[in-house]
Amino acid sequence: MTCNFSDQTTNFAAGGADVLFFSRGRGRGHAIPDMALATELRRLIPGVKIGFVSYGTGAETLRDNGYKVTDLGIGEDSPLLETIIQCTRALGRLRPSLVVAHEEFGALPAGEVFRLPTLFVTDWFSDPNSLFMLALKYAKEVIFIQERGIFTEPPYLKDKVHYVGPVVRQFEYQKSDAPRARNELGIQTDSKVIVYLPGSFTEAQAPLTELLVAAFDRLACNSKHLICIAGRDYEVVSQRFLCRKDITVRKEDWQLDRLIVASNLAITKGTRTTLQELYTLGIPSISISYGLNWIDDVLANRIPSNTPLDARSIDSEALASCMAQCLARAETGQRDRVSLVPNGMHNAAARIAHYIKRK
């Protein structure tokens, strides 16, 4: 599914939004599902007025896809108190009827200041005594976009958590569309394609490109191609492999589902949203963790089609061996059946719609 939602953009004046999404700005893992949630919400309530608030990569992602966004102008790792201040200022100007905060904890106390009902969207819980978890006391409801039982609910959220299952957006391309996807991308039919999707962690934070390329070079394939979606590392990575015909480096690809179904294997740094989409589309994956996000690590281990590895204990030979095994399994058609709740996106949007209709 292309992420271009420009035809669905809603202009709204201060005080005119039915619902205001606070989409966490670190990486794209919040903005992309939030755009899909907005699409489903518009299907359920035609004409609903939706606004977005974000910052950093999240705000950039929303703008790139045609959405107007109120940018908080803070860093992606800003402390909670700074985020609360900026969220409060934004709500003071915009005054929506309903607030939806996708893992943006600062929006919860900000919503309480203006007595606005605030729904919180998340797929994890942690120490109930942490400041982040304590902020959930201000949520009208927690929409939990994973299965019940993975994480322990904070005791003060009794009867406030609504489990909807994993939220997976609709895709334009499915696994059966692989020949068409390859033709559109100019990829040879018999080539083994590995796609590298690093997510929000840069090479400075989690250096993986050199290890991956060294492992790729060890693969014994007649025809193979590595496609890297480099994001913020594009300039450095593209220059590094400029002369390699078997390596393609792109900054972004907003038709990511097309690229995914055209591939035989995906390598990630463990981003759970990406791993979930790969699983749904039937593409085996290898997640390589640097221990930077324990939530990603927990959920990466629960995805049947994923092989989790620790970056601190592998070399190019071990990675190449794992890649070869994954490619061999994919060649024989081995794949675990998808067990994701099929209506997670609809269920989450329906909970939001429920509170809009009550106004």
N, C-alpha and C positions, 0 to 999 in steps of 0.2 A: 504494500500500500504506500503510495506516495504521501509524503507528509505536508503537501502543499494545501493548506486550508484557507488560502487568501479569499476565496469566494464566500467564506463563512464568517469573516471578520465582522464584529459588531462594534460600532462606535457608540460610546455612551458618555454622557455628561456626568459630572459629580452628582451623586445622589440618585443616578438613574439606573444603576446596575441591579438586576435581580440577584445575581450571584457573582462574587469576586473570588477568583482563584488566586491563592498565594502559592506559587510554584517554586519550590526550592531551587536556587540558582546554581548549585554545584553540579556540573555535568549536564547531560541531556536526559538522564533517566527519570526526571520528574516532568519536565516540560512536554516531552513527546506523549506519554500516556495522558497527561492533562489535556492536551489538544484533542486526543481521541475521546476522552470523557466529555469534553465540551461538544463534540460532534454528536455523540449519543444523546446527550442532554437536550440538544436542539431537536433531535428526532422525537424525543418524548414530549417536549414542550416547544412546539414551533413558536418562534418569535421571542423566546427568552433572551434577555439581555445579559451578556456575559463579559466580564472584564478580567484582565490578568495583571498580576503583580509579580515581579521576579527581579533578578539581578544576575550579573556574571554571564556564564554560558547559558543558563536557563533563559534569561532575557534575550540573548542573542539568537537562540534557537526559535523562540516565539516570533521575533521580528523577521527572521529569515523565512518563516513560513506564513508571513502575511498578517500576523496578529499585531494589534496595537497593545503595548504593554507599559505599565507604570514601572519604571526602573528604580529600585531602591538605592542604587548607586553605592552598594557596599561590596566588600570582597566576598569571595565564595566561602571563605572560612572565618567570616566575621563572628565575634563572640555573641552569645545569646542576648546580652543586655543591649548591645548596639542594634541587633536585629529587632528587638522589641520596640525600641525607640522609633526606628524607621517604619516599622509596620504600623505603629500607632499613628504616626504622622500621615501615612498613606490613607488609613481608614478615616482619619479626621477630615481629609479632603474628599474622599470618594463616597463614603457613607452608603454602602450597598445594603440590600435587604438580608442577604445571607453571605457568610464567609466560608470558603472551603480552603483548608490549609493542607497541602500535600507535603508532609514532613517539614513544614515550616513552623517550628515550635513558637517562634516569636509572635506569630499571628494570633495565638490563643489568648494570652493576656491582653493583647491589643484589642481583640474583639470584645473581651470582658469590660474594658474601659468604656466602650460605647454601647454596652448591653446588646451586642449583635450575636445572634445564634451562629456558632462556629462549628463546622464539621471538620474532623481531622482524618486525613487519609494516610495510612501507613501499612507496612508489611512486617513490622518488628516491634518488640518491646524489650526494655533492658531493666536495669536496677530501678525499682520503683521509688527509691529515695533520691535519684538523680534529679537535677534541676529540669532537665528535658522532660522526663517522665512526669514530674510534678505539675508541669504546665498542662498536661492532659486533663487535669481536674477542671479546666475551663472549657473543655469541649462539650458541646451538646450531645455529640455522638462520635464515636471512633469507627470509621469505615475501614475494616481490616482486609487488605487485598492479598491475603494468603489463606492457607487452611488453618483451622482451629487446632491448637495443641503444639505448634512448633515453638512458640514463645509463651511464657507465663504472663498472664494478665496482671497488671498492678491491682491490688485488692480494691482500691478506691474507684476502679472503673466497672465494678459489678453492674451488669445490665445496661452498660453504655456502649459495649463493643458489638458491632454488627459485622459478621464474617461473610464476605461475598465471594471469596476465592480469588485466584490470581487474575489480574487485569491484563488481558492480551488484546491489542488492537486488531482490527480487521486488516487483512493483507490483500493486496491486489494480485500478488503472485503466490502460488502454492508449489509444492514439490513437483507436481505433475507438469508445471510450466517451465521446468528446467531447460528443455530444448529451446523454447522461445526466448527465455532470459539469456541464454548463452549466445543465441543468434544476435539479439539486440546489443549485447555487450562485446561482440566480436571475439568470443572465446571458442576455441576449437572443441569439437564434440568429445574427443578422446583425451583431452588434457585433464590432469588432476589439478584442481584449483583449491588452494588454501586461502581463506580470507582472514585477515588479522584485524580485529576490532578491539582496540586497546581501552576504549571508554574514557573516563575523565582523568585517569592517572597518566601524567606525562612521563617522558623518558627520564627527566630529572628525578621524579619521584619513584619510578619503577622501570628501570632500564631493561627492556626486553627485546628490542628490535634486532640487535646484533646476535643474540642467542638464537632467536627464531630463524634468522637468515642462515646462520651456521647449520642449524638443524635441517632447514629446507634444502640446503646444498647436499646434505647427506642422503636425502631420499632418492632411492633408485627407481625413478620413473622415466619412461620414454619421453613423455611430455608433461610438464608441470608448470604451474604459474602461481605466484604469490601476489595477492592484492592487499595492500595496506591502506586502511583508512586512518590517516595520521593525525587529523585534527590540529591541535595547537603545535604539534611537532612537524607539521608538513614541510616547512622550509628546510629544516635540517635533514629529515629523512629522505625527502625527494632528491636533494643534492647528493646524498650519500650513495644512492643507488641509481643515479641518472643514466649510467651506461649499461644497466642490466635490462635486457629485453624480456627476461622471465620474471621481472618484478615490476609491478605497477603501484605507484603511490598516489593516492588521492587525498585531498583535504577532507571532503565530505562526500556523502552520497545519500540524498534524500529519498532515493528509491532503494532503500537498504534491503527490503524483502526480495527484490529482483536479484541483487548481488548475492544474497544468502542462498536462494534456491539454485543459483548457477554454480555454487561451490560444492566441493566434496567434504570439506572440513573447515571448521572455524576455530581460531585461537583467540582467546580473550584474556584480560587480566582479572577476570572473575566477576564482572558486572552482572548482577543477578537478572536485571531486566533483559539484557541481551541474551543471556543463557536461556531464559524462559522462552524468548521468541525463537531462538534456534531450535529448541526442543519441539515447539509447536509446529515449526516448518519442516521438521524431520531431518535436520542437519546435525551430525555429531560434532561435539565441541571438546576442546581442552582448555580448562581455565587454569591460569598460572598466577598464583597468589603471592603477594609480598607481605601479607598480613596487615594490610593498611585498612581493611574494612571487614570486621568480624562478621557483620550481617551478611555480606556477600559470600563469605566463606561458609557460613551455616547453610545458606540456601543453595549454593553451588553444589554442595555434597548431596542434596536431595533430588537433583535433576538426573534421571536415569541415563540420558544420552550424553552426559558430561563426564569427562575424566579430570578430576581436580589434581593439580600438581603444586608443589611448593617451590617457588623460584630459588629459594636459598639452598636447595638440595638437589638440583638437577643440572646437567650439562647438555651440550648440543647432541651428544650421542644418545643419551637417555630420552631427550625430547624427540629426536628423530625416530627412535624405536617406537615411542608411544604414538606418534603421528602415523607411522606405517601400519600399526595395529588398528588404529581407528579407521584408516582408509580401507583396510582389508575387510573389516566388519561391514562398512558401508557398501562395499562392492558386493558382498554376499546378501545384502538386503536386510541384515540384522538391525532391528530397531524396537525399542520398547514402545508399547502403546501409549499414546498421550493420555494422561490422567488428570490434566488440568480441568478445573470447572469451566465448562464452555461459555457460561453466561456471566463471568466475572465483571466484564465491562458494563454490560446491561444492568446487572445487579447494583453496581456502585452508582451508576448514573440514576437509577431508580430511587436510591436512598436520597440523593441530592434533590431530585424532582419532588419527592415526598415533602421535603421541608419548604420548597418553593411554593408548592400548592397550598400549604398551610397558612401562608402569609395573607 
